[in-house]
């Protein structure tokens, strides 16, 4: 079993983290453009936003057949 101690696995994990951060940043930027920066900074938590994205993904994996 390969662990994070192997360079290719560590690089892959780092790239996945970058993609996840970019998705989160894109969602936050979209919300800022619609509702304004002050409202988003005051009312939106990055933690709960990421948790909502994770929950939606989990639901899609249940609803969509594996071959799709």
MMTF fields as JSON, N, C-alpha, C and O atoms, coordinates in Angstrom:
{
  "mmtfVersion": "1.0.0",
  "mmtfProducer": "UNKNOWN",
  "numBonds": 271,
  "numAtoms": 272,
  "numGroups": 68,
  "numChains": 1,
  "numModels": 1,
  "chainsPerModel": [1],
  "groupsPerChain": [68],
  "chainIdList": ["A"],
  "bondAtomList": [4, 2, 8, 6, 12, 10, 16, 14, 20, 18, 24, 22, 28, 26, 32, 30, 36, 34, 40, 38, 44, 42, 48, 46, 52, 50, 56, 54, 60, 58, 64, 62, 68, 66, 72, 70, 76, 74, 80, 78, 84, 82, 88, 86, 92, 90, 96, 94, 100, 98, 104, 102, 108, 106, 112, 110, 116, 114, 120, 118, 124, 122, 128, 126, 132, 130, 136, 134, 140, 138, 144, 142, 148, 146, 152, 150, 156, 154, 160, 158, 164, 162, 168, 166, 172, 170, 176, 174, 180, 178, 184, 182, 188, 186, 192, 190, 196, 194, 200, 198, 204, 202, 208, 206, 212, 210, 216, 214, 220, 218, 224, 222, 228, 226, 232, 230, 236, 234, 240, 238, 244, 242, 248, 246, 252, 250, 256, 254, 260, 258, 264, 262, 268, 266],
  "bondOrderList": [1, 1, 1, 1, 1, 1, 1, 1, 1, 1, 1, 1, 1, 1, 1, 1, 1, 1, 1, 1, 1, 1, 1, 1, 1, 1, 1, 1, 1, 1, 1, 1, 1, 1, 1, 1, 1, 1, 1, 1, 1, 1, 1, 1, 1, 1, 1, 1, 1, 1, 1, 1, 1, 1, 1, 1, 1, 1, 1, 1, 1, 1, 1, 1, 1, 1, 1],
  "groupList": [{"groupName": "UNK", "atomNameList": ["N", "CA", "C", "O"], "elementList": ["N", "C", "C", "O"], "formalChargeList": [0, 0, 0, 0], "bondAtomList": [1, 0, 2, 1, 3, 2], "bondOrderList": [1, 1, 2], "singleLetterCode": "X", "chemCompType": "L-PEPTIDE LINKING"}],
  "groupTypeList": [0, 0, 0, 0, 0, 0, 0, 0, 0, 0, 0, 0, 0, 0, 0, 0, 0, 0, 0, 0, 0, 0, 0, 0, 0, 0, 0, 0, 0, 0, 0, 0, 0, 0, 0, 0, 0, 0, 0, 0, 0, 0, 0, 0, 0, 0, 0, 0, 0, 0, 0, 0, 0, 0, 0, 0, 0, 0, 0, 0, 0, 0, 0, 0, 0, 0, 0, 0],
  "groupIdList": [1, 2, 3, 4, 5, 6, 7, 8, 9, 10, 11, 12, 13, 14, 15, 16, 17, 18, 19, 20, 21, 22, 23, 24, 25, 26, 27, 28, 29, 30, 31, 32, 33, 34, 35, 36, 37, 38, 39, 40, 41, 42, 43, 44, 45, 46, 47, 48, 49, 50, 51, 52, 53, 54, 55, 56, 57, 58, 59, 60, 61, 62, 63, 64, 65, 66, 67, 68],
  "secStructList": [7, 7, 7, 6, 6, 1, 2, 2, 2, 2, 2, 2, 2, 2, 2, 2, 2, 2, 2, 2, 2, 2, 2, 2, 2, 2, 2, 2, 2, 2, 2, 2, 2, 2, 2, 7, 2, 2, 2, 2, 2, 2, 2, 7, 7, 2, 2, 2, 2, 2, 2, 2, 2, 2, 2, 2, 2, 2, 2, 2, 2, 2, 2, 1, 7, 6, 6, 7],
  "xCoordList": [0.846, 0.0, 0.893, 1.795, 0.639, 1.392, 0.824, -0.39, 1.702, 1.277, 1.741, 2.311, 1.499, 1.899, 3.413, 3.905, 4.153, 5.603, 6.226, 7.387, 5.477, 5.986, 5.777, 4.7, 6.785, 6.695, 5.504, 4.869, 5.179, 4.07, 2.736, 1.86, 2.585, 1.341, 1.22, 0.138, 2.31, 2.293, 1.975, 1.21, 2.537, 2.263, 0.808, 0.174, 0.275, -1.12, -2.046, -3.003, -1.762, -2.575, -2.518, -3.535, -1.354, -1.203, -2.024, -2.66, -2.015, -2.779, -4.284, -5.023, -4.731, -6.151, -6.543, -7.625, -5.673, -5.952, -6.036, -6.89, -5.167, -5.227, -6.527, -7.131, -6.953, -8.21, -9.39, -10.277, -9.4, -10.484, -10.505, -11.578, -9.344, -9.277, -9.769, -10.454, -9.432, -9.89, -11.407, -12.041, -11.986, -13.448, -14.096, -15.05, -13.589, -14.127, -13.982, -14.914, -12.85, -12.627, -13.551, -14.025, -13.805, -14.703, -16.13, -16.814, -16.574, -17.921, -18.016, -19.005, -17.006, -17.018, -16.988, -17.68, -16.212, -16.157, -17.501, -17.929, -18.155, -19.47, -20.483, -21.279, -20.455, -21.358, -21.07, -22.0, -19.797, -19.437, -19.942, -20.39, -19.869, -20.315, -21.829, -22.33, -22.559, -24.017, -24.498, -25.347, -23.959, -24.475, -23.61, -24.044, -22.422, -21.541, -20.578, -20.875, -19.431, -18.358, -18.717, -18.419, -19.358, -19.653, -20.602, -20.396, -21.639, -22.616, -21.979, -22.26, -21.136, -20.493, -19.502, -19.457, -18.71, -17.741, -18.438, -17.914, -19.618, -20.312, -21.129, -21.297, -21.643, -22.631, -22.22, -22.901, -21.142, -20.777, -19.519, -18.503, -19.609, -18.471, -17.828, -18.524, -16.526, -15.828, -15.989, -16.104, -15.997, -16.153, -17.495, -17.555, -18.572, -19.902, -20.146, -20.905, -19.518, -19.617, -18.96, -19.525, -17.779, -17.098, -17.895, -17.957, -18.503, -19.323, -20.548, -20.951, -21.14, -22.289, -21.898, -22.636, -20.741, -20.249, -20.015, -20.365, -19.424, -19.162, -20.466, -20.554, -21.473, -22.757, -23.461, -24.083, -23.366, -23.973, -23.289, -23.954, -21.977, -21.233, -21.647, -21.849, -21.771, -22.158, -23.543, -23.769, -24.467, -25.8, -25.804, -26.562, -24.957, -24.875, -24.322, -24.753, -23.381, -22.818, -23.845, -23.75, -24.827, -25.894, -26.926, -27.402, -27.277, -28.356, -27.961, -28.793, -26.71, -26.257, -25.693, -24.903, -26.083, -25.56, -24.023, -23.47, -23.345, -21.873, -21.312, -20.239, -22.004, -21.458, -21.498, -20.815, -22.266, -22.316, -21.113, -20.956],
  "yCoordList": [-1.174, 0.0, 1.24, 1.362, 2.15, 3.399, 4.394, 4.573, 5.026, 6.043, 7.398, 7.501, 8.428, 9.776, 9.965, 11.015, 8.972, 9.067, 8.941, 9.302, 8.439, 8.308, 9.618, 10.208, 10.085, 11.396, 11.535, 12.59, 10.53, 10.654, 10.776, 11.529, 10.042, 10.106, 11.454, 12.042, 11.946, 13.25, 14.352, 15.264, 14.29, 15.279, 15.217, 16.255, 14.015, 13.852, 14.441, 15.143, 14.156, 14.678, 16.197, 16.849, 16.76, 18.21, 18.807, 19.847, 18.164, 18.658, 18.589, 19.492, 17.543, 17.425, 18.546, 19.122, 18.853, 19.942, 21.278, 22.105, 21.497, 22.73, 22.836, 23.907, 21.75, 21.753, 22.04, 22.823, 21.414, 21.649, 23.106, 23.694, 23.687, 25.089, 25.994, 26.984, 25.67, 26.471, 26.404, 27.41, 25.237, 25.105, 25.963, 26.693, 25.879, 26.67, 28.162, 28.923, 28.592, 29.997, 30.48, 31.615, 29.624, 29.988, 30.178, 31.119, 29.298, 29.43, 30.71, 31.435, 31.0, 32.216, 33.467, 34.441, 33.457, 34.603, 34.822, 35.96, 33.733, 33.846, 34.434, 35.295, 33.975, 34.529, 36.009, 36.799, 36.389, 37.8, 38.669, 39.794, 38.15, 38.957, 39.138, 40.132, 38.197, 38.296, 39.101, 39.981, 38.806, 39.384, 40.485, 41.156, 40.683, 41.707, 41.136, 40.154, 41.765, 41.269, 41.339, 40.409, 42.441, 42.61, 41.535, 40.992, 41.224, 40.22, 38.835, 38.082, 38.493, 37.177, 37.05, 36.019, 38.094, 38.054, 37.926, 37.28, 38.538, 38.526, 37.26, 36.839, 36.641, 35.584, 34.198, 33.223, 34.071, 32.774, 32.243, 32.932, 31.006, 30.328, 29.398, 28.61, 29.483, 28.612, 27.141, 26.271, 26.879, 25.503, 24.931, 23.834, 25.67, 25.161, 25.142, 24.309, 26.042, 26.018, 24.751, 24.089, 24.418, 23.19, 21.958, 20.982, 21.994, 20.87, 20.702, 19.573, 21.789, 21.719, 21.122, 20.314, 21.521, 20.951, 19.454, 18.668, 19.066, 17.648, 16.857, 15.749, 17.417, 16.745, 16.596, 15.568, 17.618, 17.542, 16.475, 15.726, 16.396, 15.368, 13.973, 13.071, 13.802, 12.506, 12.106, 10.941, 13.058, 12.776, 12.428, 11.561, 13.102, 12.785, 11.386, 10.687, 10.968, 9.629, 8.551, 7.433, 8.875, 7.927, 7.917, 6.852, 9.093, 9.207, 8.807, 8.302, 9.024, 8.741, 7.33, 6.945, 6.554, 5.202, 5.21, 6.151, 4.172, 4.129, 4.238, 4.811, 3.707, 3.742, 5.153, 5.413, 6.058, 7.433, 8.187, 9.373],
  "zCoordList": [0.0, 0.0, 0.0, 0.829, -0.927, -0.979, 0.03, 0.125, 0.768, 1.729, 1.226, 0.14, 2.006, 1.599, 1.617, 1.203, 2.087, 2.104, 0.722, 0.533, -0.235, -1.598, -2.342, -2.255, -3.071, -3.731, -4.677, -4.687, -5.462, -6.402, -5.676, -6.102, -4.589, -3.822, -3.129, -3.099, -2.577, -1.912, -2.919, -2.605, -4.102, -5.139, -5.578, -5.765, -5.744, -6.124, -5.059, -5.385, -3.795, -2.702, -2.655, -2.416, -2.876, -2.906, -4.047, -3.873, -5.202, -6.355, -6.09, -6.483, -5.44, -5.085, -4.122, -4.245, -3.171, -2.241, -2.98, -2.66, -3.959, -4.743, -5.53, -5.588, -6.127, -6.882, -5.949, -6.289, -4.788, -3.83, -3.375, -3.236, -3.143, -2.739, -3.861, -3.6, -5.1, -6.234, -6.393, -6.71, -6.179, -6.249, -5.16, -5.431, -3.948, -2.85, -3.125, -2.865, -3.638, -3.96, -5.07, -5.038, -6.045, -7.137, -6.63, -7.033, -5.757, -5.189, -4.37, -4.476, -3.557, -2.759, -3.642, -3.346, -4.702, -5.614, -6.306, -6.501, -6.672, -7.297, -6.322, -6.695, -5.085, -4.077, -3.836, -3.675, -3.809, -3.616, -4.762, -4.541, -5.987, -7.133, -7.133, -7.658, -6.554, -6.53, -5.319, -5.461, -4.128, -2.895, -2.289, -1.353, -2.789, -2.238, -1.211, -0.531, -1.115, -0.257, 1.227, 1.977, 1.662, 3.083, 3.594, 4.679, 2.822, 3.243, 3.323, 4.256, 2.369, 2.362, 3.512, 4.183, 3.743, 4.843, 6.199, 7.106, 6.341, 7.622, 7.851, 8.995, 6.781, 6.962, 6.467, 6.786, 5.706, 5.125, 5.802, 5.891, 6.275, 6.883, 5.85, 5.209, 5.69, 4.745, 5.139, 4.276, 6.423, 6.903, 6.471, 5.917, 6.723, 6.388, 4.883, 4.389, 4.163, 2.706, 2.153, 1.283, 2.653, 2.22, 2.635, 1.887, 3.815, 4.262, 3.369, 3.091, 2.919, 2.016, 0.663, 0.098, 0.15, -1.114, -0.955, -1.834, 0.165, 0.427, 0.51, -0.019, 1.166, 1.286, -0.05, -0.317, -0.891, -2.219, -3.052, -3.768, -2.966, -3.705, -3.229, -4.042, -1.923, -1.374, -1.879, -2.205, -1.944, -2.441, -3.923, -4.359, -4.698, -6.123, -6.336, -7.252, -5.512, -5.656, -5.33, -5.837, -4.489, -4.192, -5.313, -5.705, -5.834, -6.806, -8.218, -8.972, -8.585, -9.957, -10.022, -9.16, -11.025, -11.15, -11.319, -11.888, -10.831, -10.891, -12.309, -12.492, -13.309, -14.665, -15.251, -16.242, -14.68, -15.164, -14.648, -14.939]
}
